[in-house]
């Protein structure tokens, strides 16, 4: 993939500071908190961006501050060889006829999984309502860089110009292909990204009902699953919508990720089985479980 792999949360601040020095660099307001961001990005974002001046002015401002984040994650693209792990996983599911029975829950803001799907001739259903041979259901439970508002009117912007305001409106789902160029044009026209605030509470200030519906669809699919795979997901006690759904599972749960996170997940639900620490070493063993 290009330009490289998306960072873990612990490395996100340094990447944002490098690409957006005016907003995140050493000389910026947020740069004063660089060490805190590096240690705990979610907690620091909540304290510094959401709760403290000069950013806590209104909902519109908070949403505008998500534009650099969306643009950053939109830059990651697959190399087109279809040798990446996303493509391999989807190809196996397609050949086995199990794709129609699969639902993907994603915490990632990037669109790599969706890019792999489109390259394989699949349509992406973010609402997780369609079941067909050429459809992949992807529940982006924290929003994504492919989710944007329509062009907001002055009236709509005025409604958002209040602290704590929430606004329900249509979500536009963008194609993952040529995404960064599309986003730049959308933002130029005044559209906003629809991404959960990067905080322990994962606030959804725009289209909260839509995001809740997406989460509910994922939870519904999970409750009826024959087995589940958890790949690269750190245990986060604050993500109640994730933790509570997984805690209820009484089916095999195959985990790919670090040992410490596995121990936390296994303590939550004893059905967890550790496959490998990385997808590189765990993809083949995982596919053997299907």
C-alpha positions as CSV (number, residue, x, y, z in Angstrom):
1,X,0.0,0.0,0.0
2,X,1.0,3.6,-0.5
3,X,2.5,5.7,1.0
4,X,2.9,3.2,3.9
5,X,0.7,1.5,6.4
6,X,-1.8,3.7,8.4
7,X,-0.4,4.3,11.9
8,X,-1.7,3.0,15.2
9,X,-3.2,5.6,17.5
10,X,0.1,5.9,19.3
11,X,1.8,7.1,16.2
12,X,-1.0,9.3,14.8
13,X,0.1,12.6,16.4
14,X,3.5,12.6,14.7
15,X,2.0,11.9,11.3
16,X,-0.5,14.7,11.7
17,X,2.1,17.1,12.9
18,X,4.3,16.3,9.9
19,X,1.5,16.7,7.3
20,X,-0.4,19.6,9.0
21,X,2.2,21.7,10.8
22,X,0.0,24.8,11.1
23,X,-2.6,22.9,13.1
24,X,-0.6,20.0,14.6
25,X,3.1,21.0,14.4
26,X,5.5,22.1,17.2
27,X,4.6,25.8,16.8
28,X,0.8,25.2,16.9
29,X,-1.6,25.3,19.8
30,X,-1.9,21.5,19.7
31,X,1.8,21.1,19.5
32,X,2.1,22.2,23.1
33,X,0.5,18.9,24.0
34,X,2.6,16.7,21.8
35,X,3.8,14.4,24.6
36,X,0.3,13.9,25.9
37,X,-1.0,13.1,22.4
38,X,1.8,10.5,21.9
39,X,0.9,8.9,25.2
40,X,-2.9,8.8,24.9
41,X,-4.3,10.4,21.8
42,X,-8.0,9.9,22.6
43,X,-7.8,11.3,26.1
44,X,-5.7,14.3,25.1
45,X,-8.0,15.0,22.1
46,X,-11.0,15.0,24.4
47,X,-9.3,17.4,26.9
48,X,-7.6,19.7,24.5
49,X,-9.8,19.9,21.4
50,X,-13.3,19.1,22.7
51,X,-13.3,20.6,26.1
52,X,-10.7,23.4,26.2
53,X,-10.4,26.9,24.5
54,X,-9.8,28.0,21.9
55,X,-11.6,25.0,20.2
56,X,-14.7,24.6,22.3
57,X,-16.7,27.3,20.5
58,X,-19.3,25.3,18.6
59,X,-20.1,22.0,16.9
60,X,-19.3,23.4,13.5
61,X,-15.7,24.2,14.6
62,X,-15.2,20.8,16.0
63,X,-16.4,19.2,12.8
64,X,-14.2,21.5,10.7
65,X,-11.2,20.3,12.8
66,X,-11.8,16.8,11.5
67,X,-11.1,17.7,7.9
68,X,-7.3,17.3,8.2
69,X,-7.8,13.9,9.8
70,X,-10.1,12.8,7.0
71,X,-7.7,14.0,4.3
72,X,-4.8,12.3,6.1
73,X,-6.5,8.9,6.1
74,X,-7.8,9.3,2.6
75,X,-4.2,9.2,1.2
76,X,-3.7,5.5,1.9
77,X,-4.2,3.4,-1.2
78,X,-3.6,-0.2,-2.2
79,X,-0.9,-0.9,-4.8
80,X,-3.3,-2.6,-7.2
81,X,-1.6,-6.0,-7.2
82,X,-4.4,-7.6,-5.2
83,X,-1.7,-9.3,-3.1
84,X,-2.6,-7.3,0.0
85,X,-4.2,-9.0,3.0
86,X,-7.6,-7.3,2.4
87,X,-7.8,-8.6,-1.1
88,X,-6.7,-12.1,-0.1
89,X,-9.3,-12.3,2.6
90,X,-12.1,-11.1,0.4
91,X,-11.1,-13.4,-2.4
92,X,-11.2,-16.5,-0.2
93,X,-14.7,-15.4,1.1
94,X,-15.9,-14.9,-2.4
95,X,-14.6,-18.3,-3.7
96,X,-16.1,-20.1,-0.7
97,X,-19.5,-18.4,-1.0
98,X,-19.3,-17.0,2.5
99,X,-19.1,-13.3,1.6
100,X,-22.8,-13.0,1.5
101,X,-23.0,-14.2,5.1
102,X,-20.2,-12.0,6.3
103,X,-20.4,-8.5,7.9
104,X,-17.3,-6.5,8.6
105,X,-17.2,-4.1,11.5
106,X,-14.4,-1.6,11.1
107,X,-12.9,0.9,13.5
108,X,-10.6,2.3,10.8
109,X,-11.1,5.7,9.3
110,X,-9.2,4.7,6.1
111,X,-10.8,3.0,3.1
112,X,-8.4,0.2,2.4
113,X,-10.9,-2.7,2.8
114,X,-13.4,-0.9,0.6
115,X,-10.7,-0.3,-2.1
116,X,-9.9,-4.0,-2.1
117,X,-13.6,-4.8,-2.5
118,X,-14.2,-2.4,-5.4
119,X,-11.1,-3.7,-7.2
120,X,-12.7,-7.2,-6.9
121,X,-15.9,-6.0,-8.5
122,X,-17.9,-5.7,-5.3
123,X,-20.3,-2.9,-4.2
124,X,-19.8,-1.5,-0.7
125,X,-22.9,-1.3,1.5
126,X,-22.1,0.9,4.5
127,X,-25.7,0.5,5.9
128,X,-25.4,-3.3,6.0
129,X,-28.8,-3.8,4.5
130,X,-28.0,-5.6,1.2
131,X,-27.3,-9.3,0.8
132,X,-26.1,-10.2,-2.6
133,X,-23.2,-12.0,-4.3
134,X,-21.5,-8.7,-5.4
135,X,-22.0,-6.8,-2.1
136,X,-19.8,-6.4,0.9
137,X,-21.4,-5.1,4.1
138,X,-19.0,-2.8,6.0
139,X,-20.1,-1.2,9.2
140,X,-17.8,1.8,9.9
141,X,-18.9,2.2,13.5
142,X,-16.9,5.3,14.1
143,X,-17.5,6.9,10.7
144,X,-14.9,7.1,8.0
145,X,-13.1,9.4,5.6
146,X,-15.6,8.2,3.0
147,X,-18.5,9.7,5.0
148,X,-19.3,13.4,4.3
149,X,-22.2,15.8,4.7
150,X,-23.9,17.5,1.8
151,X,-23.1,21.1,1.1
152,X,-24.5,22.8,4.2
153,X,-26.8,25.9,3.8
154,X,-26.2,29.0,5.9
155,X,-29.2,27.9,8.0
156,X,-27.7,24.5,8.7
157,X,-24.4,26.0,9.6
158,X,-26.1,28.4,12.0
159,X,-27.8,25.4,13.7
160,X,-24.4,23.8,14.2
161,X,-22.9,27.0,15.5
162,X,-23.7,26.2,19.1
163,X,-21.8,24.2,21.7
164,X,-23.0,20.6,22.0
165,X,-25.3,20.9,19.0
166,X,-26.1,17.6,17.2
167,X,-27.5,17.6,13.7
168,X,-29.2,14.7,11.8
169,X,-29.0,14.8,8.1
170,X,-28.2,12.6,5.1
171,X,-24.8,11.0,5.0
172,X,-23.1,10.9,1.6
173,X,-21.0,7.8,1.1
174,X,-18.1,8.5,-1.3
175,X,-16.3,6.0,-3.5
176,X,-12.9,4.9,-2.0
177,X,-11.3,5.4,-5.5
178,X,-9.6,8.8,-6.0
179,X,-10.9,9.6,-2.5
180,X,-8.5,12.3,-1.5
181,X,-9.1,14.4,-4.6
182,X,-12.9,14.0,-4.1
183,X,-12.6,15.0,-0.4
184,X,-10.6,18.2,-1.2
185,X,-13.3,19.2,-3.7
186,X,-16.1,18.4,-1.2
187,X,-14.4,20.4,1.6
188,X,-13.9,23.3,-0.8
189,X,-17.6,23.3,-1.3
190,X,-18.2,23.4,2.4
191,X,-19.0,19.8,3.2
192,X,-17.8,18.3,6.5
193,X,-16.4,14.8,7.3
194,X,-18.6,12.5,9.4
195,X,-16.2,10.9,11.8
196,X,-16.7,10.2,15.5
197,X,-14.7,12.6,17.7
198,X,-11.4,10.9,18.8
199,X,-12.3,10.7,22.4
200,X,-13.2,8.0,24.9
201,X,-16.9,8.8,24.3
202,X,-16.6,8.8,20.5
203,X,-19.2,11.6,20.2
204,X,-21.1,11.8,16.9
205,X,-22.1,15.4,16.4
206,X,-23.4,15.0,12.9
207,X,-25.8,12.2,11.8
208,X,-25.7,10.5,15.3
209,X,-28.7,8.4,14.5
210,X,-27.2,7.1,11.3
211,X,-24.0,6.1,13.1
212,X,-26.1,4.4,15.8
213,X,-28.0,2.5,13.2
214,X,-24.7,1.3,11.6
215,X,-23.5,0.2,15.0
216,X,-26.7,-1.6,15.7
217,X,-26.6,-3.4,12.3
218,X,-23.1,-4.6,13.2
219,X,-24.2,-5.7,16.7
220,X,-27.2,-7.6,15.2
221,X,-25.0,-9.4,12.7
222,X,-22.5,-10.3,15.4
223,X,-25.2,-11.7,17.7
224,X,-26.2,-14.2,15.0
225,X,-22.7,-15.2,13.8
226,X,-21.4,-18.7,13.8
227,X,-17.9,-17.4,14.6
228,X,-16.1,-14.1,14.7
229,X,-12.6,-12.8,13.9
230,X,-11.1,-9.8,15.6
231,X,-8.1,-8.4,13.7
232,X,-5.8,-5.7,15.2
233,X,-8.4,-4.3,17.6
234,X,-6.9,-3.0,20.8
235,X,-9.0,-3.6,23.9
236,X,-10.6,-0.2,24.8
237,X,-12.9,-0.3,27.8
238,X,-14.5,3.0,26.8
239,X,-15.8,1.6,23.5
240,X,-18.9,0.2,25.2
241,X,-20.7,-0.4,21.8
242,X,-17.8,-2.8,20.9
243,X,-16.9,-4.4,24.2
244,X,-20.5,-5.2,25.3
245,X,-21.4,-6.8,22.0
246,X,-18.2,-9.0,22.0
247,X,-18.7,-9.9,25.7
248,X,-22.0,-11.5,24.8
249,X,-20.7,-13.8,22.1
250,X,-20.8,-17.6,22.8
251,X,-19.1,-18.7,19.6
252,X,-15.4,-19.1,18.7
253,X,-13.6,-15.7,18.4
254,X,-10.3,-15.8,16.5
255,X,-7.9,-13.0,17.5
256,X,-5.0,-11.5,15.6
257,X,-3.1,-8.9,17.6
258,X,-0.7,-8.3,20.5
259,X,-0.6,-10.6,23.5
260,X,-1.5,-8.0,26.0
261,X,-4.7,-7.1,24.1
262,X,-5.5,-10.7,23.7
263,X,-5.3,-11.2,27.4
264,X,-7.7,-8.4,28.0
265,X,-10.1,-9.7,25.4
266,X,-9.8,-13.3,26.7
267,X,-10.6,-12.0,30.3
268,X,-13.7,-10.4,28.8
269,X,-14.8,-13.5,26.9
270,X,-13.2,-16.9,27.3
271,X,-14.1,-17.9,23.7
272,X,-11.2,-15.9,22.3
273,X,-8.4,-17.9,20.6
274,X,-5.1,-16.2,19.7
275,X,-4.1,-16.9,16.1
276,X,-1.1,-14.6,15.7
277,X,0.2,-11.2,16.6
278,X,0.2,-9.8,13.0
279,X,-2.1,-10.3,10.0
280,X,1.0,-11.3,8.0
281,X,1.5,-14.3,10.2
282,X,-2.1,-14.9,10.9
283,X,-4.0,-14.7,7.6
284,X,-3.4,-18.2,6.5
285,X,-4.2,-19.8,9.9
286,X,-7.3,-17.6,10.1
287,X,-8.5,-18.7,6.6
288,X,-8.1,-22.3,7.6
289,X,-10.7,-21.7,10.3
290,X,-13.4,-20.7,7.7
